[in-house]
Amino acid sequence: MDKDYIIEQLEKRYIEPTKKKRESYIGVEIEMPIVNLNKEAVDFSVVHSVADEFIAHFGFSPCGIDDEGFIYSAENDENGDILSFDCSYNNLELSFGKEKNLLAVDERFHIYVKYLSERFKPYNYTLTGMGINPYRKYNRNVPIQNGRYRMLFHHLHTYKRYHLPMYFHHYPEYGTFSSASQVQLDVDYDRLPVTINAFTKLEPIKALLFNNSVLLGEDEDLYCCRDMFWENSTHGINPHNIGMFDCEIGSQEELLEYIASTSIYCAERGEKYINFPPINIVKYLKSEKITGEYFDGEKYSTIEFKPEIDDLKYLRTFKFEDLTFRGTIEFRSVCCQPFGSAMSAAAFHIGLMDNVEKLDEILRNDRVLYHNGYNASELRKMFVHSKIPDFIDKDALYELAERILDLSKAGLISRGLGEEKFLAPLYTRITKRTNPAGNLFSELSNGHSLEDVILEYSRI
């Protein structure tokens, strides 16, 4: 398999969908920790029972059943909404079918979360809007027993095998207790470079507004540890697979070359998920054979197999701005938010998407964040901490954040759907110069308990 053919297939998978004339839709995914307020491990039998009730009540159809017979994914055939569990039965996810109006998503989110909360309440359980499960230390942080999640868990635990000039953290099970708020938006071919460049430069501001992943009892200065979890794991062995674009994307062709520089670490043969050390996708497809591992029901065994072009469907990156095979960009750097502001992240991105050229102009001409010797990735790493760097003018920073928020609001107003109301919590955060992680510590310092904050962040 030669490189030209591989590049052609990558273009067909990732770039071609953006050329299709289509209406613009919104896809929202919200992961939420399940918290046992008794300070004991979440009982998965309770989770299964509540999920079964939900599925029956809302008429969802099971579409994912684990090796032990439990449902981990179910879909509503009418609207495409999905109830699932991400990595673990400690982490519940609601994914909404594509919509044109964010208010419709919000309405169903309220209905679903209210129902789930009522079913969990008799067990003294709750869902909450935090990016890290605050009671993770009590839980059984084990993966869902199916091929994909078992493989992923295994892949993340192989970090001790590598002797590389990079730091690996010691939380390979992080997927079982970290939760995100993600949005997918359709993107046009002509706007691919500017969209990726502008939103990449926006990442420090997003950290300022949305930080909400605190590893309580450990590095509490880190207000968004989710970045570190991905970057300093086996996912980050190839830095092009995670985080931000550290280079300016000048054209669609350059974006394609960037995709070609990413790595693949798994494939499937029959019903076996196979894991192997990350390898550049072009090199992988040009290889005669690959040696990997699969779970044979009792242990991990070695297997050799020949790469196939269809394996491109297993090429999965975790970029903050991730171009998908659907012709969308998935924005994935925001932590799960308090339920009262659950739609704020999606609204923020939607409002800026149609004004992306203006956003790019604002950030290109900025002198508050940029032109101070640091690139976007370095600034993001600073802004996921509790304190703003000393070289930043704080007043000017929040003025910049408000200017960008105003641009998002203008974009939402032009849609004429009333979605701008979801930005109100972000204006409050700018006024108070805080974010959900900062609010957590303010509440604790004012005498409130962690349980008080968990319940506050669970209110819709």
ABEGO torsion letter per residue (X at the ends): XBAAAAAAAAAAAAAAAAABBBBBBBBBBBBBBBBBAAGBBBBAAAAAAAAAAAAAAAGBBBABBBAAGBBABBBBAAAGBBBBBBGBAABBBBBBBBBABAAAAAAAAAAAAAAAAAAAAAAGBBBBBBABBAAAAABBBBBBBBAAAAAAAAAAAAAAABBBBBBBBABAAAAAABBBBBBBBBBBAAAAAAAAAAAAAAAAAAAAAABABBBBGBBAABABAAAAAAAABAAAABAAABEBBABBBABAAAAAAAAAABBBABBBBEABBBBBBBBBAAAAAABABBBBBBBAGABBBBBBBBBBAAAAAABBBABABBBBAAGBBBBAABBBBBAAAAAAAAAAAAAAAAAAAAAAAAAAABAAABGAGBBAAAAAAAAABABBBAABBAAAAAAAAAAAAAAAAAAAAAAGAGAAAAAAAAAAAAAAGBBAAAAAAAAAAAGBBAAAAAAAAABX
